[in-house]
């Protein structure tokens, strides 16, 4: 399942209590909707928040996270760059929470479920409709203008870097496409994402790799190629640095957990 337009989605259904997993430092926005159960989120050895039933969380870029399921948990998640800067209640650090009333949450669940089904279908125009549904969820949680909005030039750069079908000569070309000078572009990009454009792009490549490891039977060499890594050994090296395990071990652990949940 190759990502288009910088959107990656997934669903974890009825994950059993005690299950833990680690994510790399995320360089894009991450939305998680919890229709059932609860799951604790940790960052840098500190409890960040609790994903509880009926809640919607947004995590802005920049901090690594780990997860531990408390009660049988179901979550639908996505990685994308929002058109509108979220203005939700900040819980801690880069964690934002929206706990809407039941009817609104029901609509949010309908929207993200439809977005996920479109994402899986790859039907014509799926990415436009999916992004529209995700933006709708963000706007439902907004209550007032955000005075610290990410500049539109940086959001544009994030979308370009998230699209693995987009090819460019170097990061100066990205700066040119945003209309900023190289120095201003790199400074603003680091200020608002917490990282460099190169590392941001690599994080997107690795995120797509995790989705392919989970949902496809592609070989590791094929996944490396599809995610933009020209060298499969370098892909394995960078994957292990981000996830603390090799791609093969990551795939086996997913399948063991899936088998144990049957």
C-alpha positions as a printed Julia matrix, in Angstrom:
262×3 Matrix{Float64}:
   0.0     0.0    0.0
   1.99    2.93  -1.3
   1.25    6.3    0.28
   0.1     9.19  -1.84
  -0.16   12.85  -0.87
   1.57   12.18   2.45
  -1.23   10.23   4.15
  -0.62    6.97   6.03
  -3.45    5.29   7.95
  -3.96    2.14   9.98
  -6.33    0.42  12.37
  -5.54   -1.63  15.47
  -8.53   -3.76  16.46
  -9.0    -5.1   19.98
  -5.32   -5.07  20.92
  -4.91   -7.07  24.12
  -3.89   -5.58  27.52
  -0.16   -5.49  28.18
   0.88   -5.14  24.55
   3.63   -2.52  24.05
   5.21   -0.99  21.01
   7.56    1.85  20.14
   7.4     4.49  17.45
  10.2     6.62  16.01
  10.37   10.37  16.51
   7.4    11.52  14.44
   8.02   14.4   12.05
   4.43   14.85  10.95
   1.07   15.13  12.7
  -0.45   11.95  14.14
  -4.2    11.63  14.85
  -5.58    8.74  16.93
  -9.3     8.09  17.42
 -10.25    5.61  20.18
 -13.69    3.99  19.81
 -12.93    1.37  22.49
 -10.65    0.71  25.47
  -7.63    2.65  26.68
  -3.94    2.91  25.89
  -1.18    4.84  27.67
   1.23    6.98  25.68
   4.76    7.65  26.94
   7.44   10.01  25.71
  11.04   10.02  26.9
  10.18    7.77  29.89
   7.31   10.01  30.99
   3.58    9.3   30.73
   2.21   11.74  28.17
  -1.5    10.95  28.05
  -4.17    8.24  28.07
  -6.03    7.32  24.89
  -9.49    6.68  26.29
 -12.76    5.61  24.7
 -14.51    8.58  23.1
 -11.36   10.67  22.77
  -9.48   12.04  19.77
  -5.8    12.94  20.12
  -3.42   14.87  17.91
   0.35   14.73  18.33
   2.39   17.45  16.69
   5.86   16.63  15.3
   9.04   16.27  17.26
   8.93   13.74  20.11
   9.31    9.94  20.16
   6.47    7.93  21.69
   5.77    4.47  23.04
   2.43    2.83  23.77
   1.07    0.35  26.32
  -2.45   -1.06  26.12
  -4.33   -1.0   29.44
  -7.7    -2.49  28.46
  -8.57   -4.14  25.16
  -8.03   -1.23  22.8
  -9.19   -0.31  19.31
  -7.75    2.72  17.57
  -7.76    4.22  14.1
  -4.7     6.35  13.37
  -3.27    8.45  10.59
  -0.17   10.48   9.79
  -0.69   13.59   7.69
  -0.04   17.34   7.54
  -3.23   19.3    8.29
  -4.26   22.25   6.15
  -5.58   23.97   9.28
  -3.51   24.3   12.42
  -5.25   22.36  15.22
  -6.43   24.48  18.14
  -7.32   21.75  20.58
  -6.76   21.55  24.31
  -3.08   20.95  25.0
  -2.57   18.15  27.51
   1.22   17.97  27.7
   4.03   18.94  25.4
   2.99   18.19  21.83
  -0.19   16.32  22.8
  -3.62   17.78  22.02
  -6.96   16.28  23.05
 -10.53   16.59  21.86
 -13.29   14.83  23.86
 -16.47   15.75  22.0
 -19.99   14.93  23.05
 -21.28   11.53  22.01
 -23.07   12.63  18.84
 -20.05   14.57  17.58
 -17.7    11.69  18.41
 -19.99    9.37  16.46
 -19.63   11.64  13.43
 -15.84   11.7   13.9
 -15.77    7.89  14.0
 -17.85    7.78  10.83
 -15.49   10.25   9.13
 -12.24    8.51  10.04
 -13.71    5.07   9.23
 -14.75    6.34   5.8
 -11.31    7.91   5.35
  -9.63    4.61   6.23
 -11.84    2.67   3.8
 -10.98    5.16   1.04
  -7.3     4.86   1.94
  -7.48    1.08   1.54
  -9.55    1.21  -1.65
  -7.23    3.5   -3.64
 -10.26    4.38  -5.74
  -9.96    7.42  -8.06
  -9.62   10.62  -6.05
  -9.3     8.74  -2.76
  -6.54   11.01  -1.44
  -8.61   14.18  -1.99
 -11.66   12.73  -0.22
  -9.55   11.24   2.58
  -7.78   14.53   3.27
 -11.12   16.34   3.29
 -12.48   13.95   5.92
  -9.36   14.29   8.1
  -9.5    18.1    7.88
 -13.15   17.94   8.91
 -12.15   16.13  12.11
  -9.46   18.71  12.88
 -11.91   21.58  12.41
 -14.49   19.93  14.68
 -11.98   20.18  17.52
 -11.0    23.79  16.85
 -12.51   26.51  18.98
 -10.48   29.64  18.25
  -7.74   30.86  15.88
  -4.23   29.67  16.71
  -1.81   32.55  17.02
   1.14   30.18  16.64
   0.07   28.64  13.34
   2.66   26.87  11.23
   3.58   29.09   8.25
   1.87   27.96   5.01
   5.29   27.67   3.32
   6.36   25.03   5.86
   3.06   23.15   5.55
   3.6    23.15   1.78
   7.13   21.79   2.23
   5.82   19.06   4.53
   3.3    17.98   1.9
   6.01   17.82  -0.75
   8.31   15.78   1.49
   5.48   13.48   2.54
   4.67   12.6   -1.08
   7.14    9.82  -1.89
   6.17   10.1   -5.56
   7.63   13.62  -5.61
  11.26   13.67  -6.77
  13.64   16.58  -6.33
  17.34   17.26  -6.8
  18.07   18.59  -3.32
  16.46   20.43  -0.42
  17.31   23.79  -1.94
  14.75   22.95  -4.63
  12.16   22.45  -1.85
  13.08   25.87  -0.44
  12.66   27.4   -3.9
   9.23   25.83  -4.32
   8.08   27.38  -1.03
   9.26   30.81  -2.11
  11.77   31.09   0.76
  15.52   31.52   0.73
  17.54   28.46   1.73
  18.56   29.88   5.12
  15.06   31.09   6.06
  13.48   27.83   4.89
  15.82   25.63   6.96
  15.43   27.86  10.03
  11.62   27.92   9.89
  11.4    24.22   9.09
  13.44   23.3   12.16
  11.51   25.74  14.37
   8.14   24.23  13.46
   9.0    20.55  13.04
  11.93   20.09  15.41
  14.09   18.49  12.73
  15.77   18.96   9.35
  14.03   18.36   6.0
  16.26   15.33   5.38
  15.3    13.63   8.64
  11.66   14.57   8.15
  11.64   12.83   4.77
  13.34    9.74   6.18
  10.74    9.51   8.96
   7.99    9.45   6.33
   9.82    6.7    4.42
  10.11    4.63   7.59
   6.45    5.17   8.49
   5.43    3.85   5.09
   7.79    0.91   5.58
   5.99   -0.07   8.8
   2.63    0.01   6.97
   4.01   -2.2    4.18
   5.56   -4.63   6.67
   2.2    -4.98   8.37
  -0.15   -5.08   5.42
   1.8    -6.65   2.54
   3.87   -9.71   1.71
   6.52   -7.68  -0.12
  10.12   -8.7    0.5
  12.35   -6.41   2.53
  14.23   -5.45  -0.64
  10.95   -4.52  -2.35
   9.84   -2.46   0.64
  13.18   -0.65   0.71
  12.78    0.22  -2.96
   9.14    1.33  -2.67
   9.88    3.6    0.26
  12.76    5.38  -1.45
  15.78    3.57  -0.01
  18.17    2.66  -2.84
  20.22    0.4   -0.55
  18.33   -2.32   1.4
  21.17   -2.55   3.93
  20.94    1.16   4.65
  17.15    0.77   4.93
  17.61   -1.97   7.54
  20.17    0.14   9.41
  17.92    3.22   9.56
  14.85    1.16  10.45
  16.65   -0.46  13.38
  17.9     2.93  14.58
  14.32    4.26  14.61
  12.4     1.24  15.94
  15.08   -0.6   17.97
  14.58   -3.75  15.89
  15.22   -4.93  12.35
  12.45   -4.84   9.72
  12.25   -8.64   9.77
  11.89   -8.78  13.54
   9.26   -6.01  13.42
   7.18   -7.96  10.89
   7.45  -11.21  12.87
   6.36   -9.49  16.1
   3.27   -8.08  14.36
   2.28  -11.5   13.1
   2.85  -13.16  16.47
   0.61  -10.54  18.13
  -2.05  -11.02  15.42
  -1.98  -14.8   15.92
  -2.23  -14.48  19.7
  -5.3   -12.25  19.33
  -7.23  -14.8   17.29
